Amino acid sequence: MAKLNWIEVNDFNDFNDNNGFIVIFKHSYRCIISRIVLKKFEFESDNSITNIKYFLIDVLKNREISNKIASVFNIDHESPQLIIIKNGELVHNSSHSDISFSDVIHRVD
């Protein structure tokens, strides 16, 4: 299990101008399913991949940002939700039990 360095998002521009590889995890601290999926994702993670920034969005606290992400990338808002963006383009979107760290590994290459 790797310890991911989550960056908490408080503003859409926190990650909007990033030209690299970013992972956005939409999470609800009140939802047991979201907590389980987040822990599973962290357990599977591999921090040897160094060119990724990991952003965690509290969907209850930052609903406006969460909705803006859905709008900008033309996806449904869900929680938990994994969104992978490479050079500003959406390359992956999954939610609930479909979330896996392997989704990140397969898109980094």
CORKAVEN-V177252 format. One record per backbone hydrogen bond with DSSP energy under -1.0 kcal/mol. NH is the residue of the N-H (numbers start at 1). CO is the residue of the C=O. If there is no record, write none. Layout:
BEGIN
[[NH,CO] [NH,CO]]
END
This chain:
BEGIN
[[6,4] [7,54] [9,56] [14,11] [15,12] [16,12] [18,15] [22,85] [23,53] [24,83] [25,55] [26,81] [27,57] [31,28] [35,31] [36,32] [37,33] [38,34] [39,35] [40,36] [41,37] [42,38] [43,39] [44,40] [49,46] [53,21] [55,23] [56,7] [57,25] [59,27] [62,58] [66,62] [67,63] [68,64] [69,65] [70,66] [71,67] [72,68] [73,69] [75,70] [81,26] [82,94] [83,24] [84,92] [85,22] [86,89] [87,20] [89,86] [91,84] [92,84] [94,82] [96,80] [98,95] [99,96] [103,100] [104,101] [105,101] [106,102] [107,104] [108,104]]
END
